[in-house]
Amino acid sequence: MVDLKTNYCGLTLKNPIVVGASNLVSDIDNLVKLEKAGAAAIVYKSLFEEQIQLESVEMENAHDTYSNWDAEHDSFFPKLKHGGPAEHLLKLRQARNAISIPLIGSLNCVYRDTWVEYAEKMAETGIDALELNFYTSEVGFETDGAALVREQLEVLKSVTKSIRIPVVVKLSPFYTNTLSVISKMDKVGASGFVLFNRLFQPDIDIEKEIHHYPYNFSSENDNRLALRYAGLLYSNIDASIISNTGILSGNDVIKMLLAGADAVQVVSAIYKRGIHVVETMLHEIEQWMEKKKYPSINEFKGRLSKENMIDPFSYKRAQYVDILMRSEIFMQYHPKHGELEDNREDI
């Protein structure tokens, strides 16, 4: 029997499959089913400060609709204040009580003070770790990239000082030097990094000539970026490495572990194939380990990282041409013989 245990930001998990944040996990029944299917931990649906702000404004507008109706009626409604994150915190407590595996909170804020305030409130619910979603969707030209990084570092410092549970950072890849940013965040106290945030982007319906927002499920080819960064980061930071996006099978998990990841997060695979896919992925990992005679994940984790590669240029641009020249991109189908023909000499 192989040992699938791994470390996730200071938490010992029974296996490397963590269910990422989504609407799917806001249902208690789904949480229980995911645990039974073998999920090692679950990241609860994100708390968005902007959503709370919007709800607060909408409630105030509704209450003010008939304000100052006449001299005798200042308002027809009692004075009420929006509950802020109270509903989310209640659901988070209920989720924590529903399962025995680690539950991780997810937070997305705008202002530094709110990051700290909400982080403290979420930590009080009993969650095992907190995931901070760091990304900025810029629409202006005046914002300085270095200033954005400094602000995120300050937020991370403040949050790690204010709570005692592990703090995980979920990043977008859109930095000038992502490795440098991760290294700085590692030094100021991040317990782990989720690579990478899959941002929602608008599409355009050319018939109706409007923007629309289709579901943004990942495909198997979307995991290459996370794979590369896992291989570059392995043994170079103290924090855990968690690969995200395009993890659709047990083989995808194995690839990430070989590159140097400690664990993975899955979402799209569950939406596409159902909750039982977790059990299937675990079975695929076990079969591969038994075939390769690896008794535990630690026996092969990072085996194909930059740190452990004989060829020091495997992760560098210097090998770009060589990789292309060895790629099946240059193997073309020969219609006469019905077989692949190597046409690299023609290039």
C-alpha positions as CSV (number, residue, x, y, z in Angstrom):
1,M,0.0,0.0,0.0
2,V,1.5,3.3,-1.0
3,D,1.6,6.4,1.2
4,L,-0.1,9.4,-0.3
5,K,0.4,11.8,2.6
6,T,1.8,15.2,1.9
7,N,2.4,18.6,3.6
8,Y,0.2,21.5,2.7
9,C,1.3,24.8,4.2
10,G,2.0,23.1,7.6
11,L,-1.0,20.8,7.4
12,T,-0.5,17.1,7.0
13,L,-2.9,15.8,4.3
14,K,-3.8,12.2,3.6
15,N,-3.2,12.9,-0.1
16,P,-2.3,15.8,-2.4
17,I,-5.8,16.5,-3.8
18,V,-7.4,19.7,-2.5
19,V,-10.7,20.9,-3.8
20,G,-10.4,24.6,-4.8
21,A,-12.8,27.4,-4.0
22,S,-16.0,27.5,-6.1
23,N,-19.8,27.7,-5.8
24,L,-19.7,23.9,-5.7
25,V,-18.4,23.8,-2.2
26,S,-20.9,26.2,-0.8
27,D,-23.3,23.3,-0.5
28,I,-22.9,21.3,2.7
29,D,-24.0,18.0,1.0
30,N,-21.3,18.5,-1.6
31,L,-18.7,19.0,1.1
32,V,-19.6,15.7,2.8
33,K,-19.6,13.9,-0.6
34,L,-16.2,15.3,-1.5
35,E,-14.7,14.1,1.8
36,K,-16.2,10.6,1.2
37,A,-14.7,10.6,-2.3
38,G,-11.2,11.1,-0.8
39,A,-10.5,14.9,-1.0
40,A,-7.7,15.7,1.5
41,A,-8.9,19.3,2.1
42,I,-11.4,21.8,0.8
43,V,-11.1,25.5,0.1
44,Y,-14.4,27.2,0.8
45,K,-16.0,29.7,-1.5
46,S,-14.3,33.1,-1.5
47,L,-15.5,36.0,0.6
48,F,-15.4,39.1,-1.7
49,E,-15.3,42.5,-0.1
50,E,-16.6,44.1,-3.3
51,Q,-19.7,41.9,-3.2
52,I,-20.4,43.0,0.4
53,Q,-20.0,46.6,-0.5
54,L,-22.4,46.2,-3.5
55,E,-25.0,44.5,-1.3
56,S,-24.7,47.3,1.3
57,V,-25.2,50.1,-1.3
58,E,-28.2,48.2,-2.8
59,M,-29.8,47.9,0.6
60,E,-29.3,51.6,1.4
61,N,-30.8,52.6,-2.0
62,A,-33.8,50.4,-1.3
63,H,-34.4,51.9,2.1
64,D,-34.0,55.5,0.7
65,T,-36.5,54.9,-2.1
66,Y,-39.4,56.6,-0.1
67,S,-37.3,58.7,2.3
68,N,-38.7,62.2,3.1
69,W,-42.0,61.2,1.5
70,D,-43.7,64.0,3.4
71,A,-43.3,66.2,6.5
72,E,-44.4,63.3,8.8
73,H,-42.5,60.4,7.2
74,D,-38.8,60.5,7.1
75,S,-38.8,56.8,5.9
76,F,-41.2,53.9,5.7
77,F,-38.5,51.4,6.8
78,P,-36.7,50.8,10.1
79,K,-33.1,51.8,10.3
80,L,-31.0,48.8,9.3
81,K,-27.3,48.2,8.7
82,H,-25.9,45.6,6.3
83,G,-24.6,42.6,8.1
84,G,-21.2,42.7,6.3
85,P,-19.5,39.3,6.2
86,A,-21.8,37.8,8.9
87,E,-23.7,35.4,6.5
88,H,-20.5,34.1,5.0
89,L,-18.9,33.6,8.4
90,L,-22.0,31.6,9.6
91,K,-21.8,29.3,6.5
92,L,-18.1,28.9,7.0
93,R,-18.7,27.7,10.6
94,Q,-21.3,25.3,9.4
95,A,-19.0,23.9,6.8
96,R,-16.2,23.5,9.3
97,N,-18.5,21.5,11.5
98,A,-19.7,19.3,8.6
99,I,-16.4,17.7,7.7
100,S,-13.4,16.3,9.5
101,I,-10.7,17.1,6.8
102,P,-9.0,20.5,6.8
103,L,-11.2,23.4,5.6
104,I,-9.4,26.5,4.2
105,G,-11.0,29.9,3.9
106,S,-10.6,32.1,0.9
107,L,-10.5,35.9,1.0
108,N,-10.6,38.6,-1.7
109,C,-10.4,42.2,-0.4
110,V,-9.6,45.7,-1.7
111,Y,-8.3,47.7,1.3
112,R,-5.5,46.7,3.7
113,D,-7.6,47.3,6.8
114,T,-10.4,45.1,5.5
115,W,-8.0,42.3,4.6
116,V,-6.9,42.2,8.3
117,E,-10.4,42.6,9.7
118,Y,-12.0,39.9,7.6
119,A,-9.0,37.6,8.0
120,E,-9.4,37.8,11.8
121,K,-13.1,37.1,11.6
122,M,-12.6,34.1,9.3
123,A,-9.9,32.7,11.5
124,E,-12.3,32.7,14.5
125,T,-14.6,30.3,12.6
126,G,-12.2,27.4,13.1
127,I,-10.8,27.1,9.6
128,D,-7.4,25.4,9.3
129,A,-5.8,28.0,6.9
130,L,-6.6,31.1,5.0
131,E,-6.1,31.7,1.3
132,L,-5.5,35.3,0.1
133,N,-6.4,36.0,-3.5
134,F,-3.9,38.5,-4.8
135,Y,-4.6,39.9,-8.3
136,T,-5.3,43.3,-9.9
137,S,-7.3,43.8,-13.0
138,E,-6.0,47.1,-14.2
139,V,-7.9,49.3,-16.6
140,G,-5.8,52.5,-16.2
141,F,-2.3,53.3,-17.4
142,E,-1.0,55.3,-14.5
143,T,-0.7,52.5,-11.9
144,D,2.9,51.5,-11.1
145,G,3.5,47.7,-10.9
146,A,6.1,48.0,-8.2
147,A,3.6,49.9,-6.0
148,L,1.1,47.1,-6.4
149,V,3.6,44.5,-5.3
150,R,4.6,46.6,-2.3
151,E,0.9,46.9,-1.2
152,Q,0.4,43.2,-1.5
153,L,3.5,42.5,0.6
154,E,2.2,44.9,3.3
155,V,-1.2,43.2,3.3
156,L,0.5,39.8,3.6
157,K,2.7,41.1,6.5
158,S,-0.4,42.5,8.3
159,V,-2.5,39.4,7.9
160,T,0.2,36.9,9.0
161,K,0.8,39.0,12.1
162,S,-2.9,39.2,13.0
163,I,-3.8,35.5,12.8
164,R,-2.1,32.3,13.9
165,I,-3.3,29.9,11.2
166,P,-1.3,29.3,7.9
167,V,-1.7,32.0,5.3
168,V,-1.6,30.8,1.7
169,V,-1.3,33.2,-1.3
170,K,-3.1,32.5,-4.5
171,L,-1.4,34.5,-7.3
172,S,-2.0,35.5,-10.9
173,P,1.0,34.9,-13.2
174,F,0.9,38.5,-14.4
175,Y,4.0,40.0,-12.7
176,T,7.1,41.3,-14.4
177,N,9.1,38.7,-12.4
178,T,6.8,36.2,-10.7
179,L,9.6,34.3,-9.1
180,S,10.9,37.5,-7.4
181,V,7.4,38.3,-6.0
182,I,7.0,34.8,-4.7
183,S,10.5,34.9,-3.1
184,K,9.6,38.2,-1.3
185,M,6.3,36.9,-0.1
186,D,7.9,33.7,1.1
187,K,10.3,35.8,3.2
188,V,7.5,37.8,4.9
189,G,5.5,34.8,6.0
190,A,3.4,33.1,3.3
191,S,2.9,29.4,4.2
192,G,2.2,28.4,0.6
193,F,1.5,29.5,-2.9
194,V,-1.3,28.5,-5.2
195,L,-0.2,28.7,-8.9
196,F,-2.2,30.3,-10.4
197,N,-5.4,32.2,-10.0
198,R,-7.6,31.6,-13.0
199,L,-9.2,35.0,-13.7
200,F,-12.6,35.5,-15.3
201,Q,-12.4,37.3,-18.5
202,P,-15.3,38.7,-20.6
203,D,-16.1,37.4,-24.0
204,I,-18.1,39.1,-26.8
205,D,-21.3,37.9,-28.4
206,I,-20.9,39.3,-32.0
207,E,-24.6,38.7,-32.9
208,K,-26.0,40.6,-29.9
209,E,-22.9,42.8,-29.7
210,I,-22.7,42.5,-25.9
211,H,-20.2,41.2,-23.4
212,H,-21.0,37.9,-21.7
213,Y,-19.2,35.8,-19.2
214,P,-19.2,32.1,-20.0
215,Y,-18.0,29.5,-17.6
216,N,-14.2,29.4,-17.7
217,F,-13.4,25.7,-17.2
218,S,-9.7,24.8,-17.6
219,S,-8.4,22.2,-20.1
220,E,-5.4,19.8,-19.8
221,N,-3.1,22.2,-21.6
222,D,-3.7,25.0,-19.1
223,N,-1.5,23.3,-16.5
224,R,1.9,24.0,-18.3
225,L,2.5,27.3,-16.6
226,A,2.0,25.9,-13.1
227,L,4.1,22.9,-14.0
228,R,7.0,25.1,-15.0
229,Y,6.9,27.3,-11.9
230,A,6.6,24.3,-9.6
231,G,9.8,23.0,-11.1
232,L,11.5,26.4,-10.7
233,L,10.4,27.0,-7.1
234,Y,11.1,23.5,-5.7
235,S,13.7,23.7,-2.9
236,N,14.1,27.5,-3.4
237,I,11.4,28.6,-1.1
238,D,10.2,27.5,2.4
239,A,6.5,27.7,1.6
240,S,4.5,24.9,0.1
241,I,3.9,24.8,-3.7
242,I,0.3,24.1,-4.8
243,S,-0.4,23.7,-8.5
244,N,-3.8,24.9,-9.8
245,T,-5.6,25.0,-13.2
246,G,-5.8,22.1,-15.7
247,I,-5.5,19.4,-13.1
248,L,-8.0,17.0,-14.6
249,S,-6.6,13.5,-14.0
250,G,-4.3,11.5,-11.7
251,N,-1.6,11.8,-14.3
252,D,-1.8,15.6,-14.1
253,V,-1.3,15.3,-10.3
254,I,1.7,13.1,-10.8
255,K,3.3,15.5,-13.2
256,M,3.0,18.4,-10.7
257,L,4.5,16.3,-8.0
258,L,7.4,15.3,-10.2
259,A,8.0,19.0,-10.9
260,G,8.0,19.8,-7.2
261,A,4.5,20.7,-6.1
262,D,3.4,19.5,-2.7
263,A,-0.3,19.3,-3.6
264,V,-2.8,20.4,-6.3
265,Q,-6.2,22.1,-6.3
266,V,-9.0,20.8,-8.5
267,V,-12.2,22.4,-9.6
268,S,-12.9,22.1,-13.3
269,A,-12.4,18.3,-13.2
270,I,-15.2,18.0,-10.6
271,Y,-17.6,20.2,-12.6
272,K,-16.9,18.3,-15.8
273,R,-16.9,14.7,-14.4
274,G,-18.6,14.8,-11.0
275,I,-17.4,14.4,-7.4
276,H,-16.4,10.8,-8.0
277,V,-13.5,12.0,-10.1
278,V,-11.5,12.6,-6.9
279,E,-11.6,8.9,-6.2
280,T,-10.6,8.0,-9.8
281,M,-7.6,10.4,-9.6
282,L,-6.4,8.9,-6.4
283,H,-6.7,5.4,-7.9
284,E,-4.6,6.5,-10.9
285,I,-1.9,8.0,-8.6
286,E,-1.8,4.8,-6.5
287,Q,-1.5,2.6,-9.6
288,W,1.4,4.6,-11.0
289,M,3.3,4.6,-7.7
290,E,2.9,0.9,-7.4
291,K,4.0,0.4,-10.9
292,K,7.1,2.6,-10.3
293,K,7.6,1.0,-6.9
294,Y,7.5,4.4,-5.1
295,P,6.4,3.8,-1.5
296,S,5.6,7.5,-0.8
297,I,5.2,10.8,-2.6
298,N,8.5,12.1,-1.0
299,E,10.3,9.4,-3.0
300,F,9.6,11.1,-6.3
301,K,8.5,14.7,-5.5
302,G,10.7,17.2,-7.3
303,R,12.5,14.5,-9.2
304,L,12.1,16.6,-12.4
305,S,12.5,20.0,-10.8
306,K,15.2,22.4,-12.0
307,E,17.1,21.6,-8.8
308,N,17.3,17.9,-9.7
309,M,17.7,18.0,-13.5
310,I,21.0,16.9,-14.9
311,D,20.5,19.3,-17.8
312,P,20.7,22.8,-16.1
313,F,19.0,24.5,-19.1
314,S,15.7,22.4,-19.0
315,Y,13.7,25.3,-17.6
316,K,15.5,28.1,-19.5
317,R,14.9,29.8,-22.8
318,A,18.2,28.5,-24.1
319,Q,16.5,25.1,-24.7
320,Y,13.6,26.6,-26.6
321,V,14.9,25.8,-30.0
322,D,16.1,22.3,-29.0
323,I,12.7,21.5,-27.5
324,L,11.0,22.6,-30.7
325,M,13.4,20.6,-32.9
326,R,12.6,17.5,-30.8
327,S,8.9,18.1,-30.8
328,E,6.2,16.2,-32.6
329,I,5.1,19.5,-34.0
330,F,7.6,18.8,-36.8
331,M,6.3,15.3,-37.5
332,Q,3.8,15.6,-40.4
333,Y,1.4,13.1,-41.7
334,H,2.5,11.6,-45.1
335,P,-0.7,11.0,-47.1
336,K,0.9,8.5,-49.5
337,H,2.4,6.1,-47.0
338,G,-0.1,6.8,-44.2
339,E,2.6,7.4,-41.6
340,L,4.4,10.3,-39.9
341,E,7.3,11.8,-41.8
342,D,10.0,13.9,-40.1
343,N,10.4,17.2,-42.1
344,R,12.8,19.0,-39.8
345,E,15.5,19.1,-42.4
346,D,13.2,21.3,-44.5
347,I,13.1,24.0,-41.9
